[in-house]
Amino acid sequence: MQKRKLGNSNLQVNPVGLGCMGFSHASGDPVDNKTAVKTLRQAYEMGYDFFDTAEAYTGLFPDGSISYNEELVGQALHNVRDKVVIATKMGVHHNDDLSLRLDSRPQTIRQSVESSLKRLETDYIDLYYQHRIDPNVEPETVAETMNQLMKEGKIRYWGISEATGDYLRRANAVCPVTAIENRYSMMARWHESIFPVCEELNIAYVAFSPMANGFLTGKYTPDTKFEGKQDYRAGMPQYTQEGYDKAKALLELLTGMAEEKQATMGQLSLAWMLCKKPYIVPIPGSRKPERLRENFEAGNIVLTQEEISMIDSRLETMRFEVFGGHSAK
Ligand SMILES: NC(=O)c1ccc[n+]([C@@H]2O[C@H](COP(=O)([O-])OP(=O)(O)OC[C@H]3O[C@@H](n4cnc5c(N)ncnc54)[C@H](OP(=O)(O)O)[C@@H]3O)[C@@H](O)[C@H]2O)c1
C-alpha cells in the first residue's frame, strides 16, 4: 500500500484514514470509553495512521455524562504520537437541538486549540481544520490565525472543511492550505468542481462520509432502524424507501463489480475515489474492528481508469437522495 502525501505538507499517510466521529457522535449512543480506546488502538495496529476527530464530536451517554472524541483519540495514541497524523477541527459547536453554531473568531480559535491539545494529550496538532466556514469571519482572518498557530508550533498544517473554491483561494493566499475535508462519495459528487483548485494549489482532498454514511456498504435495508436523536442516520434521505429506490441501480452496479473484484461493496466505493485521484484520502468511520480492517484494505484494490470512467458515466445517469443538502448528484 503506497502512502499518500497530503498536499504541500510532509505528512505521509496510508490511503485510507480513520474517521473517529462515530465513537462519540452521530452514530447513536457513544461507545464506552474503554472499548472505544481499545478499538482505536487496534485500528493503529492494523495500519491506520491518519485519525480524524473534532472538538465538536461529543455525545451523551445514557447517564448524562459526555463522550469527548478527542480524549479517546488522545488516550489511544499518545504513546505512538510520532507515528500517526492527527487531524482535528475547530469552529463548530452543537446547540441542544443539534443545529450548528459557527464561530471562527481568532479568540475562539485560540481557546479551541488549547482545549484540543489537552484532550488529545499532545503538544501539537498535525492538521487543524476550520470545521465550517463562518460567514462572519473573513478567510484571511482565519488563515492569519492559523499562520500564527503554526509559528507557535501548536499546529503543523491547516485545512478547511466544506470549503468552496473562492474561500479556499483567498485563505490559501494568506497561509497555504494543506487539505480540504469535504463530503464526497459516489452519491455525493457535487464538490468535484473543486478538484481543479486542489490540483492547481497542491491541496489534498480528504473525503468525509465516503460511503454515504455507510449506505454504500449495502449492509442496510429500508427496514434497518436507527434509534434515537443521537443517530443521525435516522433522518437521512438515503435511508428512506425512496432513497433506496433511487440508489437501486448503483447498489446493483456495486454488487456486480464487488463479485468480479472479490471485494466488498464498501471497499469498491472507496477504491473508486482512491484510484480516481492521487490526492484523495477517504476517512470512513467504523466502531467495529472487522469493518475497520475491511475498509483499510480498500487501499489495496486497483481499479483501472476505464473502470472508473465506466462507473462515472453510470453515475451521471443516476439521481440520489442523500444527506448533505444536495439531492441532484
Ligand atoms: N468534516 C465534516 O464536517 C465531517 C462530517 C461528517 C463526517 N466527518 C468525518 O468523516 C468520517 C466518516 O464519515 P461518516 O461516519 O459520516 O460516514 P461513512 O464513513 O460513509 O460511514 C460510516 C458508517 O458506516 C458504517 N460502516 C463503516 N464501515 C462499514 C462496513 N465495512 N460495513 C458496514 N457498515 C460500515 C458505520 O457503522 P459502524 O460504526 O457501526 O461500523 C458508520 O455508521 C467521520 O468519522 C468523521 O471523522 C467529517
The ligand as a MOL file (V3000), in Angstrom:
LIG
                    3D

  0  0  0     0  0            999 V3000
M  V30 BEGIN CTAB
M  V30 COUNTS 48 52 0 0 0
M  V30 BEGIN ATOM
M  V30 1 N -15.7560 17.4880 8.2600 0
M  V30 2 C -17.0050 17.2060 8.4640 0
M  V30 3 O -17.8650 18.0890 8.5200 0
M  V30 4 C -17.4200 15.7830 8.6560 0
M  V30 5 C -18.7720 15.4100 8.6150 0
M  V30 6 C -19.0920 14.0650 8.7770 0
M  V30 7 C -18.0810 13.1380 8.9790 0
M  V30 8 N -16.7760 13.5400 9.0330 0 CHG=1
M  V30 9 C -15.6720 12.5840 9.2430 0
M  V30 10 O -15.7900 11.5330 8.2980 0
M  V30 11 C -15.8030 10.2750 8.9740 0
M  V30 12 C -16.6450 9.2680 8.2140 0
M  V30 13 O -17.9050 9.7840 7.9010 0
M  V30 14 P -19.2930 9.0970 8.3150 0
M  V30 15 O -19.1400 8.2730 9.5350 0
M  V30 16 O -20.2970 10.2090 8.2980 0 CHG=-1
M  V30 17 O -19.6560 8.2010 7.0480 0
M  V30 18 P -19.0940 6.8530 6.3640 0
M  V30 19 O -17.6740 6.6590 6.7100 0
M  V30 20 O -19.5030 6.9370 4.9530 0
M  V30 21 O -19.9760 5.7280 7.0270 0
M  V30 22 C -19.8400 5.3570 8.3660 0
M  V30 23 C -20.9950 4.4740 8.7360 0
M  V30 24 O -20.9210 3.2660 8.0140 0
M  V30 25 C -20.8720 2.1450 8.8840 0
M  V30 26 N -19.8010 1.2940 8.3330 0
M  V30 27 C -18.4900 1.6050 8.2340 0
M  V30 28 N -17.7980 0.6090 7.6580 0
M  V30 29 C -18.7070 -0.3600 7.3830 0
M  V30 30 C -18.5990 -1.6280 6.7810 0
M  V30 31 N -17.4410 -2.0890 6.3330 0
M  V30 32 N -19.7390 -2.3730 6.6600 0
M  V30 33 C -20.9350 -1.8820 7.0890 0
M  V30 34 N -21.0890 -0.6870 7.6610 0
M  V30 35 C -19.9730 0.0770 7.8130 0
M  V30 36 C -20.5150 2.6840 10.2510 0
M  V30 37 O -21.1880 1.9750 11.2530 0
M  V30 38 P -20.3720 1.1720 12.4050 0
M  V30 39 O -19.6360 2.2070 13.1930 0
M  V30 40 O -21.4800 0.5260 13.1610 0
M  V30 41 O -19.4840 0.2270 11.6840 0
M  V30 42 C -20.9940 4.1250 10.1920 0
M  V30 43 O -22.3230 4.2210 10.6290 0
M  V30 44 C -16.3270 10.6150 10.3670 0
M  V30 45 O -15.9320 9.6550 11.3090 0
M  V30 46 C -15.7130 11.9600 10.6310 0
M  V30 47 O -14.4000 11.8140 11.1350 0
M  V30 48 C -16.4430 14.8390 8.8640 0
M  V30 END ATOM
M  V30 BEGIN BOND
M  V30 1 1 1 2
M  V30 2 2 2 3
M  V30 3 1 2 4
M  V30 4 1 4 5
M  V30 5 2 4 48
M  V30 6 2 5 6
M  V30 7 1 6 7
M  V30 8 2 7 8
M  V30 9 1 8 9
M  V30 10 1 8 48
M  V30 11 1 9 10
M  V30 12 1 9 46
M  V30 13 1 10 11
M  V30 14 1 11 12
M  V30 15 1 11 44
M  V30 16 1 12 13
M  V30 17 1 13 14
M  V30 18 2 14 15
M  V30 19 1 14 16
M  V30 20 1 14 17
M  V30 21 1 17 18
M  V30 22 2 18 19
M  V30 23 1 18 20
M  V30 24 1 18 21
M  V30 25 1 21 22
M  V30 26 1 22 23
M  V30 27 1 23 24
M  V30 28 1 23 42
M  V30 29 1 24 25
M  V30 30 1 25 26
M  V30 31 1 25 36
M  V30 32 1 26 27
M  V30 33 1 26 35
M  V30 34 2 27 28
M  V30 35 1 28 29
M  V30 36 1 29 30
M  V30 37 2 29 35
M  V30 38 1 30 31
M  V30 39 2 30 32
M  V30 40 1 32 33
M  V30 41 2 33 34
M  V30 42 1 34 35
M  V30 43 1 36 37
M  V30 44 1 36 42
M  V30 45 1 37 38
M  V30 46 2 38 39
M  V30 47 1 38 40
M  V30 48 1 38 41
M  V30 49 1 42 43
M  V30 50 1 44 45
M  V30 51 1 44 46
M  V30 52 1 46 47
M  V30 END BOND
M  V30 END CTAB
M  END
